[in-house]
Amino acid sequence: MANMFTDDDDALLSELGIEVEKKKQVARTPREERIIAGFEDIQKFVAEHGRLPRHSEDGDIFERLYAVRLQRLRELPEAAALLADLDADGLLSGAEVTPVADDLDDDALLAALGVEVEASPITELKHVRSNAERKEAEDIANRQRCEDFETFQPLFEKVQRELESGQRETRPFELKAEIQKGRLFIVEGQKAYVAEMGEETLTDQGRTDARLRVIFDNGTESRMLMRSLQRALNKDESGRRITDSVAGPLFADAPEEGDSTTGTIYVLRSKSDHPMVSENRDVVHKIGVTTLGVEKRIAGAHLQPTFLMAPVEVVATYELYNINQTRLENLIHRIFGTAKLDIEIPDRFGRPVTAREWFLVPLFVIDEAVQKIKDGTITKFRYDPEQASLVSHP
């Protein structure tokens, strides 16, 4: 007798008289798969927190994203049919979601999460990321209050002063090896200090990783992975590494071996007949830095708005070596920022132009500031217009 059974389960059940219901294999479009995946993220949040996601300014970025997504799904006609079998808890027709601000839509929230948006996700809900990518973003977004921030705040203040004085620089982030305990970075517009670094481990892909304690200058911290910080720095176009402090004087007043960049701080007095200038001529000075000769810099001053469309007199020059022109100018302008004088004058064509780099500062104070720039102590001082002198930082 021939064997009436086969290895096929469906055929076997059929021979036994049991009716088999064939399951339909439903083919989903990529867009439908993304909608379903996005909805499952919302369901997971509800299961973990026992409530719908809310949109609030101080809320977690992912909760805000889920709130936006749920609101969009409720407005999407095809979502009701697509998600009907999955929506056992009635999320699409249940309680209201906290209204979403018009200026914080899905685009803005996705951008804050570092997700590149190619098309409007309001109706398409694109770019649902892998669990690994989401975990890395959570490491950056999910920060908590740094309870001992008072021990780190002086460091951030010192680093800021050293950046302004030129003792530190910022450079593009390049290698994961740059992430070490004690290093400083700029990520998402905030300074980040690697306060602790755990033991290095190997990922499933054979790459090194380690758990970090990263302190941010806004008083928060994150226990993120090294690879998460690396990814955030690489994705942030303005992500930077802050170099170590360079000890000693900021600039030299005599060349040393290897010095090649020579610059000059120049102080000018205008011969303009502008009322503001003529009434305060002895204290109205233009302070600038040039790596060219000063005479070349001021040639044709009477034709340039930056020189008030008038001849100028050179009242002081200070030659320095091994300088960064832009950084030095920024430092000088920060010191005397409280005495900055913006004068609007007509250019050769009669158009109003605001001349900058002019300050209401006595010459002897400028001389004192330059000496403090040379010896590296200028970061401890600021200019007080009322006292017409440099004073220590409070």
C-alpha positions as CSV (number, residue, x, y, z in Angstrom):
1,M,0.0,0.0,0.0
2,A,1.3,3.3,-1.0
3,N,2.2,5.6,1.8
4,M,-0.6,8.1,2.0
5,F,1.3,10.6,4.1
6,T,3.7,13.2,2.8
7,D,6.3,15.5,4.5
8,D,4.1,18.4,3.8
9,D,2.1,19.4,6.9
10,D,-0.7,20.9,5.0
11,A,-1.1,17.8,2.9
12,L,-1.1,15.6,6.0
13,L,-3.8,17.6,7.7
14,S,-5.8,17.5,4.5
15,E,-5.6,13.7,4.4
16,L,-6.9,13.6,7.9
17,G,-9.9,15.7,6.9
18,I,-8.8,18.8,8.7
19,E,-9.5,22.0,6.8
20,V,-6.5,24.2,6.4
21,E,-6.9,27.9,6.3
22,K,-4.2,29.3,4.0
23,K,-2.6,32.5,5.4
24,K,-2.3,35.2,2.9
25,Q,1.2,36.6,2.5
26,V,0.6,40.3,2.2
27,A,3.2,42.3,0.3
28,R,3.9,45.6,1.9
29,T,5.3,48.6,0.2
30,P,8.4,50.2,1.7
31,R,6.2,53.2,2.7
32,E,3.7,50.9,4.5
33,E,6.6,49.1,6.3
34,R,7.9,52.4,7.5
35,I,4.4,53.5,8.8
36,I,4.0,50.2,10.7
37,A,7.5,50.4,12.1
38,G,6.9,54.0,13.3
39,F,3.6,52.9,14.9
40,E,5.2,50.0,16.7
41,D,7.7,52.5,18.2
42,I,4.7,54.5,19.6
43,Q,3.2,51.3,21.0
44,K,6.4,50.4,22.7
45,F,6.6,53.8,24.4
46,V,3.0,53.4,25.6
47,A,3.7,50.0,27.0
48,E,6.8,51.2,28.8
49,H,5.3,54.4,30.2
50,G,1.6,53.6,30.6
51,R,0.5,56.7,28.7
52,L,0.5,58.4,25.3
53,P,3.6,60.4,24.3
54,R,3.3,64.1,25.1
55,H,4.9,67.1,23.4
56,S,6.5,69.5,25.8
57,E,9.5,71.9,25.4
58,D,11.5,70.2,28.2
59,G,10.4,66.7,27.3
60,D,12.6,63.9,25.9
61,I,13.3,64.4,22.2
62,F,12.0,60.9,21.3
63,E,8.8,61.3,23.2
64,R,8.2,64.6,21.3
65,L,8.9,62.7,18.1
66,Y,6.4,60.0,18.9
67,A,3.8,62.6,19.8
68,V,4.3,64.2,16.4
69,R,4.2,60.9,14.6
70,L,1.0,59.8,16.4
71,Q,-0.7,63.0,15.5
72,R,0.3,62.6,11.8
73,L,-0.9,59.0,11.7
74,R,-4.3,60.1,13.0
75,E,-4.5,62.6,10.2
76,L,-3.3,60.1,7.5
77,P,-6.4,58.5,5.8
78,E,-4.6,55.2,4.9
79,A,-3.2,54.6,8.4
80,A,-6.5,53.6,9.9
81,A,-6.9,50.7,7.5
82,L,-3.2,49.7,7.5
83,L,-2.9,49.7,11.3
84,A,-6.4,48.4,12.2
85,D,-5.2,44.9,13.1
86,L,-2.3,46.3,15.1
87,D,-4.1,49.0,17.0
88,A,-5.5,46.8,19.8
89,D,-5.3,49.7,22.3
90,G,-7.1,52.2,20.1
91,L,-4.2,54.6,19.9
92,L,-5.3,56.1,16.6
93,S,-8.8,56.9,18.0
94,G,-8.2,57.2,21.7
95,A,-7.2,60.1,24.0
96,E,-5.9,63.3,22.6
97,V,-2.2,63.9,22.1
98,T,-0.8,67.1,23.5
99,P,-1.0,69.7,20.6
100,V,2.2,70.1,18.6
101,A,3.7,73.5,18.1
102,D,3.6,74.7,14.5
103,D,7.3,75.5,14.5
104,L,8.3,72.0,15.8
105,D,7.2,69.5,13.2
106,D,8.6,66.1,12.4
107,D,11.3,67.7,10.2
108,A,12.6,69.8,13.1
109,L,12.5,66.9,15.6
110,L,14.2,64.5,13.1
111,A,16.9,67.1,12.5
112,A,17.5,67.4,16.2
113,L,18.0,63.7,16.3
114,G,20.5,63.8,13.5
115,V,18.3,62.2,10.9
116,E,18.8,63.4,7.4
117,V,15.4,64.4,5.9
118,E,15.1,64.1,2.1
119,A,11.4,64.5,1.8
120,S,8.6,65.7,4.1
121,P,8.0,63.0,6.7
122,I,4.6,64.5,7.6
123,T,2.8,62.1,5.3
124,E,5.5,59.5,4.5
125,L,7.2,59.0,7.9
126,K,10.5,58.1,6.2
127,H,13.8,57.3,7.8
128,V,12.8,54.9,10.5
129,R,16.2,53.9,11.8
130,S,17.7,50.6,13.0
131,N,17.9,49.8,16.7
132,A,21.6,50.5,16.7
133,E,21.2,53.9,15.2
134,R,18.4,54.7,17.6
135,K,20.4,53.6,20.6
136,E,23.3,55.9,19.5
137,A,20.9,58.9,19.1
138,E,19.4,58.1,22.6
139,D,22.8,58.2,24.1
140,I,23.2,61.8,22.9
141,A,19.5,62.9,23.5
142,N,18.9,61.3,26.8
143,R,20.9,63.4,29.2
144,Q,20.4,63.9,32.8
145,R,21.2,66.7,35.2
146,C,24.9,66.7,36.4
147,E,24.6,66.7,40.2
148,D,28.2,67.8,40.7
149,F,28.4,70.3,37.8
150,E,29.9,72.9,40.2
151,T,33.1,71.0,40.0
152,F,33.2,71.2,36.2
153,Q,31.9,74.7,35.6
154,P,35.2,76.4,36.4
155,L,36.8,74.2,33.8
156,F,34.4,75.2,31.1
157,E,34.8,78.9,32.0
158,K,38.6,78.5,31.9
159,V,38.4,76.7,28.5
160,Q,36.3,79.5,27.1
161,R,38.8,82.2,28.2
162,E,41.6,80.2,26.7
163,L,39.8,79.8,23.4
164,E,39.3,83.5,23.3
165,S,42.9,84.2,24.1
166,G,44.3,81.7,21.7
167,Q,45.7,79.3,24.2
168,R,43.4,76.7,22.9
169,E,42.0,76.1,19.4
170,T,39.2,74.1,17.8
171,R,39.9,71.7,15.1
172,P,37.7,69.4,13.0
173,F,37.1,66.0,14.6
174,E,38.8,63.3,12.7
175,L,39.6,60.1,14.6
176,K,37.9,58.0,17.3
177,A,41.4,57.8,18.9
178,E,41.0,61.5,19.8
179,I,38.2,60.5,22.3
180,Q,40.1,60.1,25.6
181,K,39.5,60.9,29.2
182,G,40.1,64.6,29.8
183,R,39.5,65.6,26.2
184,L,37.1,68.4,25.2
185,F,34.8,68.6,22.2
186,I,32.1,70.8,20.7
187,V,29.1,68.8,19.7
188,E,25.6,70.1,18.8
189,G,26.9,73.6,19.8
190,Q,27.8,72.6,23.3
191,K,31.2,72.0,24.9
192,A,31.5,68.3,26.0
193,Y,34.1,67.1,28.5
194,V,35.0,63.4,28.8
195,A,35.2,63.1,32.6
196,E,35.4,59.3,32.7
197,M,36.2,56.5,30.3
198,G,35.5,52.8,31.2
199,E,37.5,49.8,30.1
200,E,37.6,49.3,26.3
201,T,35.7,46.4,24.9
202,L,35.2,44.9,21.4
203,T,31.9,45.2,19.5
204,D,30.4,42.3,17.5
205,Q,32.1,43.8,14.5
206,G,35.5,43.7,16.3
207,R,35.6,47.5,16.9
208,T,36.8,49.1,20.1
209,D,34.2,50.8,22.3
210,A,34.0,52.1,25.9
211,R,31.4,53.6,28.2
212,L,32.0,57.3,28.9
213,R,30.8,59.9,31.3
214,V,30.5,63.1,29.3
215,I,29.7,66.4,31.0
216,F,28.1,69.2,28.9
217,D,28.5,72.9,29.6
218,N,24.8,73.3,30.0
219,G,24.9,71.4,33.3
220,T,23.8,68.0,31.9
221,E,25.7,64.7,31.5
222,S,25.4,61.5,29.5
223,R,26.7,57.9,30.1
224,M,27.2,57.4,26.3
225,L,29.3,55.0,24.4
226,M,32.5,56.2,22.7
227,R,31.1,55.2,19.3
228,S,28.0,57.3,20.0
229,L,30.1,60.4,20.7
230,Q,32.1,59.6,17.6
231,R,29.0,59.3,15.4
232,A,27.6,62.5,16.8
233,L,30.8,64.4,16.1
234,N,31.0,63.0,12.6
235,K,27.4,63.9,11.8
236,D,27.6,67.4,13.2
237,E,29.1,69.7,10.5
238,S,30.3,72.0,13.3
239,G,31.6,69.2,15.5
240,R,35.1,70.1,16.7
241,R,37.9,69.0,19.0
242,I,39.2,71.5,21.5
243,T,43.0,71.4,21.7
244,D,45.0,71.3,24.9
245,S,46.0,74.5,26.5
246,V,49.3,76.0,25.4
247,A,51.2,77.2,28.4
248,G,53.3,80.4,28.5
249,P,52.9,83.7,26.7
250,L,50.3,83.9,23.9
251,F,52.6,85.6,21.5
252,A,56.3,86.3,21.4
253,D,57.8,89.7,21.0
254,A,61.0,88.3,19.4
255,P,61.2,85.5,16.8
256,E,62.2,82.0,17.8
257,E,63.4,79.2,15.6
258,G,60.5,78.0,13.6
259,D,58.4,81.2,13.9
260,S,57.3,82.3,10.4
261,T,54.2,84.4,10.9
262,T,54.8,88.0,11.8
263,G,52.0,90.4,12.6
264,T,51.4,93.9,13.8
265,I,48.8,95.3,16.1
266,Y,48.2,98.9,14.9
267,V,46.4,101.7,16.6
268,L,45.0,104.5,14.4
269,R,43.5,107.9,15.0
270,S,41.1,109.4,12.5
271,K,41.3,112.8,10.9
272,S,37.6,112.7,10.1
273,D,35.4,115.7,10.7
274,H,32.6,113.5,11.9
275,P,31.2,115.2,15.0
276,M,31.6,112.0,17.2
277,V,35.2,111.7,16.1
278,S,36.2,115.4,16.2
279,E,34.8,115.8,19.8
280,N,36.6,112.7,21.1
281,R,39.6,112.5,18.8
282,D,42.1,111.7,21.6
283,V,40.3,108.5,22.7
284,V,38.7,107.3,19.4
285,H,41.0,104.7,18.1
286,K,40.9,102.0,15.5
287,I,42.6,98.8,16.7
288,G,43.5,96.2,14.1
289,V,45.9,93.4,13.2
290,T,47.7,92.9,9.9
291,T,50.3,90.6,8.6
292,L,51.2,93.1,5.9
293,G,52.9,96.4,6.4
294,V,50.8,99.0,8.3
295,E,51.4,101.6,5.6
296,K,50.0,99.2,2.9
297,R,47.1,98.4,5.1
298,I,46.0,102.1,5.5
299,A,46.8,103.1,1.9
300,G,43.8,104.9,0.4
301,A,42.2,105.3,3.8
302,H,40.2,108.3,2.6
303,L,38.4,106.0,0.1
304,Q,37.5,103.2,2.6
305,P,34.5,103.2,4.9
306,T,36.4,101.1,7.4
307,F,38.7,104.1,7.9
308,L,35.8,106.6,8.1
309,M,36.5,107.8,4.5
310,A,39.2,110.0,5.9
311,P,43.0,110.0,6.3
312,V,44.3,108.3,9.5
313,E,47.3,108.8,11.8
314,V,49.3,105.8,13.1
315,V,49.7,106.4,16.8
316,A,51.1,103.0,17.9
317,T,52.3,99.7,16.5
318,Y,53.3,96.4,18.2
319,E,55.1,93.7,16.3
320,L,54.4,90.1,17.4
321,Y,55.6,86.7,16.1
322,N,53.8,83.4,15.7
323,I,50.3,84.8,15.7
324,N,46.9,83.9,14.3
325,Q,45.5,87.2,12.9
326,T,41.8,86.4,13.2
327,R,42.1,85.0,16.7
328,L,44.1,87.9,17.9
329,E,41.6,90.4,16.4
330,N,38.8,88.6,18.1
331,L,40.6,88.7,21.4
332,I,41.2,92.5,21.2
333,H,37.6,93.2,20.2
334,R,36.3,91.1,23.1
335,I,38.5,93.0,25.6
336,F,37.3,96.4,24.4
337,G,33.8,95.3,23.3
338,T,32.1,97.5,26.0
339,A,33.7,100.5,24.4
340,K,32.9,99.7,20.8
341,L,31.9,102.6,18.7
342,D,29.8,102.0,15.6
343,I,29.8,105.0,13.3
344,E,27.5,105.2,10.3
345,I,29.0,107.2,7.4
346,P,28.2,107.5,3.7
347,D,30.5,105.7,1.3
348,R,31.6,107.0,-2.1
349,F,28.2,106.4,-3.5
350,G,26.3,108.0,-0.7
351,R,25.2,104.6,0.8
352,P,25.2,104.4,4.6
353,V,28.0,102.1,5.9
354,T,28.7,101.2,9.5
355,A,32.5,101.4,10.3
356,R,33.7,98.9,12.9
357,E,36.8,98.3,14.9
358,W,36.7,101.7,16.4
359,F,36.8,102.1,20.2
360,L,36.5,104.8,22.8
361,V,39.7,103.8,24.6
362,P,42.7,105.9,25.8
363,L,46.0,104.9,24.2
364,F,47.7,104.1,27.5
365,V,45.0,101.4,28.2
366,I,45.6,99.9,24.7
367,D,49.3,99.7,25.5
368,E,48.6,98.0,28.8
369,A,46.3,95.5,27.1
370,V,49.0,94.6,24.5
371,Q,51.5,94.0,27.2
372,K,49.1,91.6,29.0
373,I,48.4,89.9,25.6
374,K,52.2,89.3,25.3
375,D,52.6,87.8,28.8
376,G,49.4,85.7,28.6
377,T,47.5,87.4,31.5
378,I,44.9,89.3,29.4
379,T,42.3,86.6,30.0
380,K,42.0,87.7,33.6
381,F,41.0,91.3,32.6
382,R,38.3,93.3,30.8
383,Y,37.9,97.0,30.0
384,D,35.6,99.1,32.2
385,P,34.5,102.2,30.3
386,E,33.5,104.0,33.5
387,Q,36.9,103.7,35.0
388,A,38.7,103.9,31.7
389,S,41.0,101.1,32.8
390,L,41.4,97.3,32.7
391,V,39.9,95.5,35.6
392,S,40.0,92.0,36.8
393,H,37.2,89.6,36.0
394,P,34.7,89.4,38.8
